[in-house]
Amino acid sequence: WVDGTPLCERFGRLFDLAENKSATVAEMFSLGWGAGGEAWVWQRQLRAWEEEMLGECQTLLLNLSLQDHISDRWQWQSDLDKGYTVRGAY
């Protein structure tokens, strides 16, 4: 998730083409998600516009600071108009 949007939705085309859809962010980071990183394994060669999307994704990820001393957690963000929703819990 970045800015309230799952990466698999924001970069859905890349997610569809990825060989390993179950890799965690930590696993991707350890493999290297920069240009030429081993984290990126595709079902086929990317087209030019997909390469551009990958560049956008890599730029976004390279600006993130992972904090391994803080565990992941669920957090509900209330929606004043709709109240509780399952989507809000995610």
N, C-alpha and C positions, 0 to 999 in steps of 0.2 A: 504494500500500500504506500502510495506517495500522494500527499495532498488529498486524502480521502478516496482515492481511486486505486483499485487493484492494478498492478502492473500487467496482469494477464488481460485486462480489459483495455487499458490505455494503449498497449502494444499487442492487440489481439492477433494481428497477422503474424507477428514474430512468434507468439505463443503457439499458434496453429502449426507453424513450420518447425518448431523446436523438437529435437529428438527426445529429450528428457523433460517432460512436463511436470514431474514430481520433485525436481531439485529445489532445495530451499535457497533462500537468498544467501545464507551463510555458505552453502556449498558452492554456489555460483561465484561468490566472492573469492573463496579459497582457490578455485580453478583459474580465476582471472577473467574479469568481465570487461577489461579494456580492449582496445583494438588488438586483434590477434589472440585474444585470450582463449583458453581451452574450454571455457564455460559455454561457448557458442558452438553447438553442433546442430546442423540443420538437416532436414530430410532431403533437401536439394539445394543447389546453389541459389543464393538470393538474387532477385532482380534489382535493378538500379534504385527504384523507389523504396524497396525493402531495405537496401543498404543504407539509404538516407534515414529511414525509420530506426534502424539499428544504431546509427550514429547519434540520433536524438536520445535513444534509450541509454546508450553508453555515457553520454554527457550527463544525463540526469543521475545515473548511478554513481559516476565518479565524484559527483558533488555531495553524495550522502556520506554521513559518518556513522558507521555501524558501532554499536556499543555492546560488546559481548558480556559486560558485567551487569547488564540490565536484562531481566527475562522478559519474554513476550507476554502480553496480557490482553485480555478482552476488555473492551471499554464501551459502555453504552453511552451514546450521545443522543440525548433526548431531542425529539422534534416537537416543538410547541404546538404545531398545527395538527400533526397526526398522532401524537402520543407515542406509545411503545410500538415498535415494529421490529421484526426479526432482522431486517436489513440494517436498522439502526444499531443493533447489537454488534454487527460485523464492523 
